[in-house]
Amino acid sequence: MAVEDLAKLVGMTEEPVVMEVEKGAIKRFASAVDDPNPLYVDEEYARNSRFGAVIAPPGFFGWPAKPGPMFGKLQEELLGAMAKEGFTRLLDGGIDYEFFLPVRAGDTLVSYRKVANITVREGKAGKMVLGITETSYLNQHGDLVARARQTLICR
């Protein structure tokens, strides 16, 4: 595959992943990121809020309903294709999130991940590839709750 052919990977998708959002997991996540917001940990407070129930902190989408890797095959194929072209050094370019609806305790989310864009650029140190994956999270009602765009930089 030539460097220009990497663009053919755009649109490649991964199998959907089902995730369960459990109240105890929300509390543990909030504690781990040191976020004391009572919406995440205090059931009575959350019940009396405009949300009506415990919600998850931004960026927490629950745990996979089935054991196994949450993600991997798509990223493995993408990075493998880049490595075949000599782009073996990887840098995480970050993740941008868009939030549309709160994630509530008891929700079941389905995530859909795809390769959204691949760009080859010439920099001072030579060519680099920017691969962008996009993950959409839908709740059990089919509503989009969040979208994440991750940038992978390979040189």
C-alpha positions as CSV (number, residue, x, y, z in Angstrom):
1,M,0.0,0.0,0.0
2,A,1.5,3.4,-1.0
3,V,1.3,6.4,1.3
4,E,-1.4,7.8,-0.9
5,D,-3.4,4.6,-0.5
6,L,-3.7,5.1,3.2
7,A,-6.6,7.4,2.5
8,K,-8.5,4.3,1.3
9,L,-8.8,3.3,4.9
10,V,-11.2,6.2,5.6
11,G,-14.6,4.9,6.4
12,M,-13.3,1.6,7.7
13,T,-15.5,0.7,10.8
14,E,-15.2,-1.5,13.8
15,E,-17.9,-3.8,15.3
16,P,-20.2,-1.9,17.6
17,V,-19.4,-2.3,21.3
18,V,-22.2,-2.4,23.9
19,M,-21.4,-0.8,27.2
20,E,-23.4,-0.7,30.5
21,V,-23.3,2.3,32.7
22,E,-23.5,1.3,36.3
23,K,-24.0,3.6,39.3
24,G,-21.1,2.2,41.3
25,A,-18.7,2.5,38.3
26,I,-19.7,6.1,37.9
27,K,-18.8,6.8,41.5
28,R,-15.5,5.0,41.2
29,F,-14.6,6.9,38.0
30,A,-15.6,10.2,39.6
31,S,-13.3,9.3,42.6
32,A,-10.5,8.3,40.3
33,V,-10.5,11.6,38.4
34,D,-11.1,13.5,41.7
35,D,-14.4,15.1,40.7
36,P,-16.6,15.5,43.8
37,N,-19.6,16.8,41.9
38,P,-22.6,15.4,43.8
39,L,-24.4,14.7,40.5
40,Y,-22.0,11.7,40.1
41,V,-22.0,10.4,43.7
42,D,-25.1,11.5,45.7
43,E,-28.3,9.7,44.6
44,E,-30.6,12.0,46.5
45,Y,-28.9,15.2,45.2
46,A,-29.0,13.9,41.7
47,R,-32.6,12.8,41.9
48,N,-33.6,16.3,42.9
49,S,-31.6,17.9,40.1
50,R,-32.8,18.6,36.6
51,F,-31.3,15.3,35.5
52,G,-33.5,13.3,37.9
53,A,-30.8,10.6,38.5
54,V,-27.1,10.0,38.9
55,I,-25.2,11.0,35.7
56,A,-21.7,10.1,34.5
57,P,-18.8,12.6,34.4
58,P,-17.9,13.7,30.9
59,G,-15.8,11.0,29.2
60,F,-17.1,8.0,31.1
61,F,-19.2,5.7,28.9
62,G,-19.4,2.6,31.1
63,W,-17.8,-0.8,30.7
64,P,-18.2,-3.3,27.9
65,A,-21.2,-5.7,28.5
66,K,-19.1,-8.6,27.2
67,P,-15.6,-9.4,28.3
68,G,-12.8,-8.6,25.8
69,P,-11.1,-5.6,24.4
70,M,-13.2,-2.5,24.2
71,F,-11.5,-1.3,21.0
72,G,-8.5,-2.6,19.1
73,K,-9.0,-4.2,15.7
74,L,-9.6,-0.9,13.8
75,Q,-6.7,0.8,15.5
76,E,-4.5,-2.2,15.0
77,E,-5.3,-2.3,11.2
78,L,-4.8,1.5,10.9
79,L,-1.5,1.5,12.7
80,G,-0.4,-1.7,10.9
81,A,-1.0,-0.1,7.5
82,M,0.9,3.0,8.6
83,A,3.8,0.9,9.9
84,K,4.0,-1.0,6.5
85,E,4.6,2.4,4.9
86,G,7.5,3.2,7.4
87,F,5.5,5.3,9.8
88,T,6.4,3.4,13.0
89,R,6.6,6.1,15.6
90,L,3.3,7.0,17.2
91,L,2.2,10.0,19.1
92,D,-1.3,10.4,20.6
93,G,-2.6,13.7,19.3
94,G,-5.4,13.8,21.8
95,I,-9.2,13.3,21.9
96,D,-11.8,15.9,21.3
97,Y,-15.3,15.2,22.8
98,E,-18.7,16.6,21.9
99,F,-21.4,16.0,24.4
100,F,-25.0,16.0,23.4
101,L,-27.0,14.3,26.3
102,P,-26.1,13.2,29.8
103,V,-25.1,9.6,30.3
104,R,-27.2,8.2,33.2
105,A,-26.7,5.4,35.6
106,G,-28.6,2.4,34.1
107,D,-28.0,3.5,30.5
108,T,-26.8,1.0,27.9
109,L,-24.6,2.6,25.3
110,V,-23.5,1.3,21.9
111,S,-20.3,2.8,20.4
112,Y,-19.6,2.9,16.7
113,R,-16.0,3.6,15.7
114,K,-14.6,4.5,12.3
115,V,-11.6,6.0,10.5
116,A,-12.8,9.5,9.8
117,N,-9.8,11.0,8.1
118,I,-6.2,10.3,7.1
119,T,-3.9,13.1,6.0
120,V,-0.3,12.8,4.9
121,R,1.7,16.0,5.6
122,E,5.3,17.1,5.0
123,G,6.9,18.6,8.1
124,K,10.4,19.8,9.0
125,A,11.4,16.2,10.0
126,G,9.8,14.6,6.9
127,K,6.4,13.0,6.2
128,M,3.9,12.3,8.8
129,V,0.4,10.7,8.8
130,L,-2.5,12.0,10.9
131,G,-5.1,9.4,11.4
132,I,-8.4,10.5,12.9
133,T,-10.9,8.0,14.4
134,E,-14.4,8.9,15.4
135,T,-16.5,7.1,17.9
136,S,-20.2,7.8,18.3
137,Y,-22.0,6.8,21.5
138,L,-25.7,6.1,21.3
139,N,-28.0,5.3,24.3
140,Q,-30.6,2.6,24.5
141,H,-33.1,5.0,22.9
142,G,-30.9,5.5,19.8
143,D,-30.0,9.1,20.9
144,L,-26.5,10.4,20.2
145,V,-25.0,11.2,23.7
146,A,-21.4,11.9,22.7
147,R,-18.9,11.8,19.9
148,A,-15.1,11.5,20.3
149,R,-12.5,12.2,17.7
150,Q,-9.0,10.8,18.4
151,T,-5.9,12.0,16.5
152,L,-3.0,9.6,16.0
153,I,0.2,11.0,14.6
154,C,2.7,8.6,12.9
155,R,6.2,9.5,11.6
